[in-house]
Amino acid sequence: MKKTILTLISIFCAGSLFAEFQKIDDFETYMADQPPPGASMPGVDDTSMPNPEEGPWWNIKVVEDPFNMGQGKVLEIYPGVPLSTSSLNHTTIRSLSEDQSIKINLDDLTEVSTFYFKVARPLVEGAPGEADMTWGLVSDTARGDNNIHAYGSYSVLGRIEANGGIDIRDDGDYINLQDVDAGEAMDTQTWYEFWFVVKPGEWTFSQYIRGGTDYPTQTLVYEDAGFRNDTTDPLDTILIITSAGGVETVKGKNPMYVDEPQVNPAPHLRLRLC
């Protein structure tokens, strides 16, 4: 079911926004240039996974903010090297604790929870970074073949394409949130804030963005997108998939950067207008 892209601007006051949020990770205590503890890529012992000689085995590591914008240590997510025989997708997960997971409230199916994080796109040798990366929330029970999460695992799903355009998944369709042909895309060297406001009891979510030229204030860019994968199980896992593609169809080439994942798992978001 298609939805209309909204231009309504809604401001969450900083105090009320973060007072109810739980920080999942800020990466400050981790070793630079190492994969962070608590984040994992399933399939390390699976011989069906790509040969490390064709693509880096670990596609994530903690680095200092490459843009020198005061973020401290952040997560670098690299798509890997396109495979010569198939298409390379890297899957990175981060499990949420019991009190962080987003659950259906049977007494109030309209109750909302929120997933928040920051993301940035680099400038690489003078050109905007090219990444094919999806992010969002899944239930751990949604694992597919080889016990690995794939695109079909997602319930809440957003994406950035190699051209820098931001998408959202609404039921069975990707919806372009920016007109890339008209010059709209994620700015480089800039931290964006993303909020996914989730109604797990209705299997819908809305997306807000703040950052860059197009979103100077917190902006509701899409309302009531349908889950890709409807589920009554808790959304207890952050899932990020990067795709490098194959040598014949290259997709993502460059890293993306993520920081400050947080969650407000209800009972209520407690919004107020500034």
C-alpha positions as a printed Julia matrix, in Angstrom:
274×3 Matrix{Float64}:
  0.0     0.0     0.0
  1.5     3.31   -1.1
  1.71    6.28    1.24
  2.03    9.99    0.51
  5.36   11.57    1.37
  4.78   14.29    3.94
  6.47   17.65    4.33
  5.12   18.36    7.81
  7.84   19.59   10.17
  7.6    18.35   13.75
 10.09   19.23   16.47
 10.86   16.99   19.41
 12.35   19.05   22.23
 15.83   17.79   23.02
 15.08   17.36   26.69
 11.93   15.31   26.21
 13.4    13.38   23.27
 16.38   11.89   25.03
 15.04   11.7    28.59
 13.21    8.46   27.79
 15.82    6.97   25.46
 18.25    4.18   26.29
 21.66    4.32   24.66
 22.52    1.01   23.01
 26.13    1.89   22.25
 28.38    4.91   21.82
 31.59    2.98   20.98
 33.74    5.25   23.16
 35.15    2.42   25.29
 36.16    0.25   22.34
 39.53   -0.14   20.69
 39.95    1.88   17.5
 40.34   -0.1    14.26
 38.76   -3.19   15.84
 35.29   -4.77   15.46
 33.18   -3.67   18.45
 32.2    -6.21   21.12
 28.47   -6.9    21.11
 28.17   -6.5    17.34
 28.58   -9.57   15.2
 28.35  -10.86   11.68
 26.69  -14.31   11.69
 28.28  -17.04    9.62
 31.92  -16.74   10.68
 32.13  -20.52   10.89
 29.94  -21.09    7.86
 31.94  -22.36    4.88
 29.26  -21.06    2.49
 30.2   -17.47    3.34
 32.48  -15.57    0.91
 36.19  -16.29    0.84
 38.01  -13.61    2.89
 40.49  -13.26    0.04
 37.66  -11.94   -2.15
 36.12   -9.66    0.43
 36.96   -8.52    3.97
 35.5   -10.95    6.51
 34.72   -8.28    9.09
 33.08   -5.29    7.47
 32.79   -3.19   10.63
 35.22   -1.47   12.95
 35.33    1.38   15.46
 37.14    4.53   14.28
 37.51    8.14   15.39
 34.95   10.47   13.84
 36.42   10.9    10.32
 34.71   14.29    9.92
 36.11   15.81   13.14
 32.63   16.91   14.21
 32.88   15.89   17.84
 31.27   12.45   17.61
 34.25   10.71   19.19
 34.44    7.04   18.23
 31.93    5.82   15.67
 31.18    2.66   13.72
 32.6     2.33   10.21
 30.65   -0.08    7.99
 32.37   -1.16    4.81
 30.55   -3.0     2.0
 33.48   -5.23    1.02
 34.83   -6.17   -2.36
 32.47   -7.35   -5.15
 32.72  -11.08   -5.74
 33.76  -12.59   -9.04
 31.29  -15.48   -8.83
 28.26  -14.02   -7.03
 26.99  -10.94   -5.19
 28.47  -10.02   -1.81
 26.14   -8.97    1.0
 27.51   -8.38    4.5
 25.14   -8.79    7.44
 25.82   -7.06   10.75
 23.57   -7.45   13.78
 23.36   -5.98   17.26
 21.08   -7.68   19.76
 19.01   -5.53   22.11
 18.54   -6.34   25.76
 15.16   -7.48   27.04
 14.23   -4.01   28.3
 15.35   -2.38   25.03
 13.37   -4.56   22.63
 10.17   -3.21   21.07
  7.12   -5.3    21.91
  3.41   -5.26   21.16
  1.26   -3.95   24.0
 -1.94   -5.97   23.76
 -3.73   -3.39   25.92
 -2.86   -0.56   23.51
 -2.05   -1.59   19.95
 -1.42    2.05   18.99
  1.44    2.44   21.46
  4.65    3.76   19.9
  8.36    3.09   20.41
 11.29    4.79   18.7
 14.63    3.66   17.24
 17.22    6.44   16.76
 20.72    6.66   15.35
 23.11    8.97   13.49
 24.55    8.19   10.06
 27.05    9.94    7.78
 28.25    9.6     4.2
 31.91   10.35    3.42
 33.62   12.24    0.65
 36.02    9.79   -1.03
 38.8    11.19   -3.2
 36.67   14.25   -3.9
 33.5    12.35   -4.8
 30.45   11.46   -2.66
 30.76    8.01   -1.13
 28.76    5.25   -2.8
 27.04    2.82   -0.47
 24.17    0.35   -0.76
 23.12   -0.11    2.85
 19.89   -1.03    4.61
 19.22   -0.51    8.29
 16.39   -1.22   10.68
 14.86   -3.61   13.18
 14.07   -7.31   13.07
 12.99  -10.09   15.35
 15.76  -12.57   16.08
 13.28  -15.32   15.19
 13.19  -14.07   11.58
 16.51  -15.67   10.6
 16.48  -17.4     7.23
 18.76  -19.89    5.5
 22.02  -20.74    7.27
 20.56  -19.12   10.41
 21.44  -15.68    8.97
 19.28  -12.58    8.79
 18.62  -11.4     5.23
 16.46   -8.7     3.62
 13.32  -10.73    4.32
 14.03  -10.51    8.06
 13.38   -6.79    8.25
 10.25   -5.38    9.79
 11.38   -1.73   10.04
 13.56   -0.95    7.01
 15.31    2.13    5.62
 18.02    2.38    2.96
 20.63    4.59    1.33
 21.51    3.82   -2.27
 24.85    4.28   -4.02
 23.64    7.63   -5.42
 23.09    8.93   -1.89
 19.3     8.83   -2.06
 17.39    7.9     1.08
 14.64    5.28    0.78
 12.09    3.69    3.05
 10.42    0.3     2.69
  6.61    0.39    2.82
  5.22   -3.14    2.79
  6.45   -4.57   -0.53
  7.86   -1.39   -2.04
 10.88    0.87   -1.66
  9.79    4.52   -1.64
 12.27    7.2    -2.72
 12.29    9.97   -0.12
 14.52   12.2    -2.23
 14.54   13.23   -5.88
 18.12   12.37   -6.76
 17.66   13.55  -10.36
 16.83   16.99   -8.97
 19.99   17.01   -6.88
 18.56   15.73   -3.61
 20.76   13.25   -1.74
 22.55   12.86    1.57
 25.19   15.54    2.0
 28.72   14.27    2.63
 30.84   14.85    5.75
 27.62   15.53    7.69
 25.94   13.66   10.52
 22.23   12.99   10.01
 19.8    11.97   12.74
 17.2     9.31   11.95
 14.13    8.44   14.03
 11.94    5.44   13.26
  8.72    5.79   15.28
  7.28    2.28   15.45
  3.77    1.03   16.17
  4.46   -2.7    16.6
  0.78   -3.44   17.33
 -0.21   -1.99   13.95
  2.89   -3.18   12.04
  3.67    0.34   10.88
  6.36    2.95   11.42
  7.06    6.58   10.51
 10.41    8.2     9.74
 11.84   11.56   10.81
 15.18   12.98    9.65
 17.29   15.94   10.7
 20.55   16.94    9.02
 22.16   18.29    5.89
 20.72   20.76    3.41
 17.34   19.09    2.95
 16.44   18.57    6.62
 17.7    21.51    8.71
 15.04   20.74   11.33
 13.53   17.44   12.34
 11.19   16.54    9.48
  8.53   13.87    9.16
  9.4    12.42    5.75
  7.09    9.39    5.67
  4.16    8.26    7.81
  2.76    4.82    8.58
  4.95    2.65    6.37
  3.99   -1.01    6.59
  6.41   -3.56    8.05
  8.23   -5.57    5.42
  7.87   -8.61    7.68
  4.81   -8.57    9.95
  5.52  -10.27   13.25
  4.1   -10.56   16.74
  7.58  -11.32   18.14
  9.62   -8.55   19.81
 11.82   -6.4    17.58
 15.0    -7.22   19.46
 17.78   -6.89   16.87
 19.33   -4.05   14.88
 20.14   -5.29   11.38
 22.43   -3.6     8.86
 23.1    -5.14    5.44
 25.68   -3.72    3.04
 25.9    -4.89   -0.54
 29.04   -4.68   -2.67
 27.42   -6.7    -5.44
 29.44   -8.61   -8.02
 32.11   -7.56  -10.47
 29.47   -7.36  -13.22
 26.98   -5.38  -11.09
 28.92   -3.37   -8.51
 26.76   -1.77   -5.81
 28.27   -0.2    -2.69
 31.94    0.8    -2.87
 32.62    2.98    0.15
 32.07    2.89    3.91
 29.28    4.56    5.84
 29.45    5.72    9.44
 26.96    5.12   12.26
 26.84    6.39   15.85
 24.68    6.68   18.96
 22.04    3.97   18.39
 19.3     4.5    20.96
 15.85    3.13   21.6
 12.74    4.28   23.43
 10.88    0.97   23.85
  7.72    2.6    25.34
  5.54    2.6    27.49
  5.14    5.95   25.74
  7.21    8.36   23.66
  5.88   11.38   25.57
  6.19   13.94   22.78
  5.7    17.63   23.28
  6.05   20.49   20.83
  8.68   23.16   21.48
